Amino acid sequence: MNYSYGLKRGIPIALGYLSVSFGFGIFASGSGLMPLEAILISMTNLTSAGQKAGVDVIATGGTLIEMIVTQLVINLRYSLMGISLTQKLNGKFTLWKRLLLSMGITDEIFAVASSEKENISPVYMLGLMTLPYVGWTMGTALGAFAGNVLPAALTEALGLALYSMFIAIIVPPAKKDKGILLACVIAAVLSCILFYIPIISQGFAIILCAVIAAALMAILHPVKHGEGGDAT
């Protein structure tokens, strides 16, 4: 598996990221960020849920501690994905190559890489990440600049694209697993309650909703040994 093969495998991901990140660019612009700031966020993060939550913390004047804990809770899954992928790396992966390429691990890139039958090489991973990275950054740039020139009503409507992506992620597994559906409902109800408690900032509200919902479902609906879903 060489760079060109990885590049080809990343094309569908890049096209999806281009449209989704356009919504993030609109959202960031509507939250008061300059286009360059939104672009730099996408260039250095590559995480839709984490970036959306981070912009929320920034827009509401949250603290650095809120930002750190929010990103830790939301993006912790990438550490687990990285650990899983280490079982498929060939001998050409040095420590520095692992550290560099780990930045590009996303849900979709992990799914494609983990589905490969052969062990993966550094050049393949670099190729797989290249176009999605470009698509995510370019979409953010287009959305951020469009947010500054389009009418407010239109940008607010386009900003809903980011939320529709999260709904699209949640609905399929929620249909198959009542535990996931209940966790989403619990988190949504908690979010509505915490919205009316002024002493709790939005950053910590996100953390509390995620942790409490996950903890409750771990108690009420634990995953039995050997029962889990697909690795992707």
TIDRENLUM-207496 format. One record per residue (C-alpha): residue number from 1; residue in one letter; y, z, x. Coordinates in nm, 2 decimals, m for minus. Each point is the difference from the previous one (the first is absolute). Layout:
NUM,A,Y,Z,X
...
! end
This chain:
1,M,0.00,0.00,0.00
2,N,0.32,m0.12,0.16
3,Y,0.37,0.02,m0.08
4,S,0.01,m0.32,m0.21
5,Y,m0.29,0.13,m0.21
6,G,0.18,0.33,m0.06
7,L,0.32,m0.20,m0.08
8,K,m0.18,m0.20,m0.27
9,R,m0.15,0.31,m0.15
10,G,0.34,0.16,m0.03
11,I,0.16,m0.28,m0.20
12,P,m0.09,0.13,m0.35
13,I,0.12,0.35,0.09
14,A,0.33,m0.14,0.13
15,L,0.07,m0.19,m0.32
16,G,m0.06,0.31,m0.20
17,Y,0.21,0.21,0.23
18,L,0.29,m0.25,m0.03
19,S,0.03,0.05,m0.37
20,V,m0.05,0.38,0.00
21,S,0.24,0.06,0.28
22,F,0.26,m0.20,m0.18
23,G,m0.01,0.27,m0.26
24,F,0.03,0.27,0.27
25,G,0.31,m0.18,0.14
26,I,0.16,0.00,m0.35
27,F,m0.09,0.36,m0.04
28,A,0.14,0.10,0.34
29,S,0.32,m0.19,m0.07
30,G,0.04,0.16,m0.34
31,S,m0.05,0.34,0.17
32,G,0.31,m0.05,0.22
33,L,m0.17,m0.12,0.32
34,M,0.15,m0.29,0.20
35,P,m0.22,m0.31,0.04
36,L,m0.05,0.07,0.37
37,E,m0.11,0.35,m0.07
38,A,m0.26,m0.12,m0.26
39,I,m0.13,m0.26,0.25
40,L,m0.03,0.25,0.28
41,I,m0.20,0.23,m0.23
42,S,m0.25,m0.27,m0.08
43,M,m0.02,m0.11,0.36
44,T,m0.09,0.35,0.12
45,N,m0.21,0.13,m0.29
46,L,m0.21,m0.26,m0.20
47,T,m0.09,0.23,m0.28
48,S,0.12,m0.07,m0.35
49,A,m0.06,0.34,m0.16
50,G,0.13,0.18,0.31
51,Q,0.31,m0.21,0.02
52,K,0.08,0.04,m0.37
53,A,m0.04,0.37,0.02
54,G,0.21,0.01,0.32
55,V,0.29,m0.19,m0.15
56,D,m0.01,0.24,m0.29
57,V,0.03,0.30,0.24
58,I,0.29,m0.18,0.18
59,A,0.18,m0.09,m0.33
60,T,m0.02,0.35,m0.13
61,G,0.12,0.16,0.32
62,G,m0.34,0.16,0.08
63,T,m0.07,0.19,0.32
64,L,m0.19,m0.11,0.31
65,I,m0.28,0.24,m0.09
66,E,m0.04,m0.16,m0.34
67,M,m0.01,m0.35,0.16
68,I,m0.27,0.11,0.25
69,V,m0.22,0.18,m0.25
70,T,0.04,m0.28,m0.25
71,Q,m0.11,m0.27,0.25
72,L,m0.28,0.22,0.12
73,V,m0.15,0.04,m0.35
74,I,0.05,m0.36,m0.11
75,N,m0.11,m0.17,0.33
76,L,m0.28,0.24,0.10
77,R,m0.26,m0.25,m0.13
78,Y,0.09,m0.24,0.28
79,S,m0.14,0.25,0.26
80,L,m0.33,m0.01,m0.19
81,M,0.00,m0.38,m0.01
82,G,0.07,m0.01,0.38
83,I,m0.29,0.24,0.07
84,S,m0.23,m0.22,m0.21
85,L,0.11,m0.32,0.18
86,T,m0.09,0.16,0.34
87,Q,m0.36,m0.06,m0.09
88,K,0.06,m0.38,0.00
89,L,0.21,m0.03,0.32
90,N,m0.14,m0.19,0.30
91,G,0.03,0.12,0.36
92,K,0.33,m0.18,0.06
93,F,0.20,0.26,m0.19
94,T,0.18,0.22,0.25
95,L,0.18,0.32,m0.11
96,W,0.34,m0.18,0.01
97,K,m0.13,m0.29,m0.21
98,R,m0.13,0.24,m0.26
99,L,0.33,0.19,m0.01
100,L,0.20,m0.33,m0.03
101,L,m0.22,m0.17,m0.26
102,S,m0.04,0.31,m0.21
103,M,0.35,m0.05,m0.13
104,G,m0.11,m0.31,m0.19
105,I,m0.29,0.17,m0.19
106,T,0.07,m0.03,m0.38
107,D,m0.24,0.02,m0.30
108,E,m0.04,m0.38,m0.01
109,I,m0.03,m0.05,0.38
110,F,m0.25,0.27,0.02
111,A,m0.20,m0.16,m0.29
112,V,m0.01,m0.33,0.18
113,A,m0.08,0.14,0.34
114,S,m0.27,0.23,m0.12
115,S,m0.17,m0.28,m0.19
116,E,m0.06,m0.20,0.32
117,K,m0.36,m0.02,0.10
118,E,0.07,m0.01,0.38
119,N,0.18,0.26,0.21
120,I,0.37,m0.07,0.00
121,S,0.21,m0.07,0.31
122,P,0.37,0.08,0.08
123,V,0.11,m0.36,m0.03
124,Y,m0.17,m0.03,m0.34
125,M,0.18,0.31,m0.13
126,L,0.33,m0.13,0.14
127,G,m0.05,m0.33,m0.18
128,L,m0.10,0.18,m0.32
129,M,0.32,0.21,0.01
130,T,0.25,m0.26,0.11
131,L,0.06,m0.19,m0.32
132,P,m0.01,0.30,m0.23
133,Y,0.26,0.17,0.22
134,V,0.22,m0.31,m0.01
135,G,m0.05,m0.03,m0.38
136,W,0.08,0.36,m0.06
137,T,0.32,m0.01,0.22
138,M,0.12,m0.33,m0.14
139,G,m0.05,0.10,m0.36
140,T,0.19,0.32,0.06
141,A,0.29,m0.20,0.16
142,L,0.01,m0.24,m0.29
143,G,0.00,0.28,m0.26
144,A,0.25,0.21,0.19
145,F,0.25,m0.29,0.03
146,A,m0.06,m0.11,m0.36
147,G,0.07,0.35,m0.12
148,N,0.35,m0.04,0.15
149,V,0.09,m0.33,m0.17
150,L,m0.20,m0.01,m0.33
151,P,0.14,0.16,m0.32
152,A,m0.08,0.37,m0.04
153,A,m0.20,m0.06,m0.32
154,L,m0.22,m0.25,0.18
155,T,m0.06,0.21,0.31
156,E,m0.10,0.30,m0.21
157,A,m0.25,m0.22,m0.18
158,L,m0.14,m0.14,0.32
159,G,m0.02,0.35,0.14
160,L,m0.28,0.07,m0.26
161,A,m0.23,m0.22,0.21
162,L,m0.07,0.28,0.24
163,Y,m0.10,0.23,m0.28
164,S,m0.22,m0.27,m0.15
165,M,m0.19,m0.02,0.33
166,F,m0.08,0.37,m0.02
167,I,m0.12,m0.05,m0.36
168,A,m0.22,m0.29,0.11
169,I,m0.15,0.22,0.27
170,I,m0.07,0.29,m0.24
171,V,m0.13,m0.18,m0.31
172,P,m0.33,m0.16,0.13
173,P,m0.15,0.31,0.15
174,A,0.13,0.22,m0.28
175,K,m0.20,m0.22,m0.25
176,K,m0.32,0.06,0.20
177,D,0.05,0.37,0.08
178,K,0.13,0.26,m0.26
179,G,0.07,0.23,0.29
180,I,0.25,m0.24,0.15
181,L,0.16,m0.05,m0.34
182,L,0.04,0.37,m0.05
183,A,0.14,0.05,0.34
184,C,0.27,m0.26,m0.07
185,V,0.08,0.16,m0.34
186,I,0.03,0.35,0.16
187,A,0.23,m0.14,0.28
188,A,0.21,m0.18,m0.26
189,V,0.04,0.31,m0.22
190,L,0.08,0.22,0.30
191,S,0.26,m0.25,0.11
192,C,0.17,0.01,m0.34
193,I,0.00,0.38,0.01
194,L,0.14,0.03,0.35
195,F,0.27,m0.26,m0.08
196,Y,0.17,0.27,m0.21
197,I,m0.02,0.27,0.26
198,P,0.31,m0.04,0.21
199,I,m0.10,0.23,0.28
200,I,m0.29,m0.23,0.10
201,S,0.12,m0.32,0.17
202,Q,m0.16,m0.33,m0.07
203,G,m0.17,m0.01,0.34
204,F,m0.19,0.33,m0.05
205,A,m0.07,m0.10,m0.36
206,I,m0.20,m0.30,0.12
207,I,m0.19,0.23,0.24
208,L,m0.08,0.25,m0.27
209,C,m0.11,m0.26,m0.25
210,A,m0.24,m0.16,0.25
211,V,m0.14,0.32,0.14
212,I,m0.05,0.18,m0.33
213,A,m0.15,m0.30,m0.18
214,A,m0.24,m0.06,0.29
215,A,m0.10,0.37,0.02
216,L,m0.06,0.03,m0.37
217,M,m0.22,m0.31,m0.01
218,A,m0.19,0.12,0.31
219,I,m0.09,0.31,m0.21
220,L,m0.04,m0.16,m0.34
221,H,m0.15,m0.33,0.10
222,P,m0.15,0.03,0.35
223,V,m0.16,m0.31,0.16
224,K,m0.37,0.07,0.05
225,H,m0.17,m0.08,0.33
226,G,m0.08,m0.37,0.02
227,E,0.21,m0.08,m0.31
228,G,0.32,m0.14,0.15
229,G,0.13,m0.35,m0.06
230,D,0.03,m0.29,0.23
231,A,0.15,0.06,0.35
232,T,0.29,m0.23,m0.07
! end
